[in-house]
């Protein structure tokens, strides 16, 4: 069956746009019907019809046949059985009757309207085809050709459709020329977009993953697995890899002989830096590797539920661990999926000291308690941020002199007032010691304790049958030989030799008594 030149043109257009010819034919018929109805200024239902063999386009109105006038609800689009029988004998109730309209009088305006409708329908069909083609292929890497630039956006030709790469999805290192072939990641298909509805990216991590799969056979055959990727396009990428074969080094496989494999990927990304890290199930070990090239002193988990880590590095490694504008620690946190709080050894030491001071500091006393200072001096100290007696006592004279309005005389007055305050606090009222303060052991108490211990030792010796007379005599001589030591001890404690019962004190007991007395 021969087809007309018009229908052949429709088929050619359909192949070029990748749409069904029936959609284009339907658009033509709808356009003719609308143009004809507008020309005749009627609200009747109208349809167009294209003859494939002759290429002739006709338009007709159609009305539904009803039994009688009582059943007519829409006079414009319904006709009674009797009227319909006059036009077409043998017609039945419920069928449609056609009445053709002459399309030859349609002028240039009607043709222009039909053209617009056809273009609109074809464009909608084309967009639907693109959506069905690419909607299920998100995150897939596609080969594309640079077609043109629109402002800051780059338009790529995917073959069946055009794709747009917005500025935020581009790498700052990359500049493309028209006709250049590149690989892009399909992000999404936006049906609401006015221009190309396929959105692609050159900044997505999936692009790096695809490049490694292409360059590293071990990744392609799943011997080495990519566990995580963190990327800042045009700057740096961190990629964590893990080997399923104990004999295969995952990092070495990705780097390649003399770095050939990774250098090929770096060239494709226009010089973007790539850190290849061995994945570890132990989060602290993984964090140490993720922060490379910085050397980490230690890693501790501060909050398991919130996934927070504390990383301590040497003072010289802090800037390297944080990276330029925080890039290194930011990428490491993204790679781990944990929040990282990074500190130097000095910062951690100061933090621990502050915590210790807070624990040992106990209650503080407002500076207003020291009435000897006077209101003017108290106001100057408070203005300088000194609000407690303890903080005032910790300050050196040089630090106090730096406070505005405090000279030598004022400094002396402050010193006396603080000394009196703490002296009164230590003496307490009526000579009693502050509550909770233990009384220091005296020398006489130490001597009594030593004597009691000697008596207990003597009783044990008497009961024991294993000590011979010669051994006892040797022990006595040793005791007398240490008489000078005991006298020295007695002088230090202001105790006479009679009180200590020198003849019964052994050297060990004498030293023990000395220690207790000093305590």
Buried (B, 14 or more C-beta within 10 A) or exposed (E): EEEBEBBEEBBEBBEEBBBEBEBBBBBBBBBBBBBBBBBBEEEBBBBBBBEBEEBEBBBBBBBBBBEEEEEBEEEEBBBBBEEBBEEEEEBEEEEBBEEEBEBEEBEEEBEEBBEEBBEEBBEEBBBEBBBEBBBEEEBEBBEBBBBEEEEEBBBBBBEEBBBBBBEEBBBEEBEBEEEEEBBBBBBBBBEEEEEBBBBBBBBBBBBBBBBBBBBBEBBEEEBBBBBBBBBBBBBBBBBBBBBEEEEEBBBBBBBBEEEEBBBBBBEBBEEBEBBBBBBBEEBBBBBBBBBBEBEBBEBEEEEEEEBBBBBBBBEEBBEBBBBEEEBBBBBBBBBBEBEBBBBBBEBBEEEEEEEEEEEEEEEEBEBEEBEEBBEEBBEBBEEBEBBBBBBBBEBEEEEBEEBEEBEEEBBEBBEEBBEEBEEEEEEEEEEEEEEEEEEEEEBEEBBEBBBEBBEEEEEEEEEEEEEEEEEEEEEEEEBEEBBEBBBEBBEEBEBEBEBBBBEBBBEEBBBBBBEBBEE
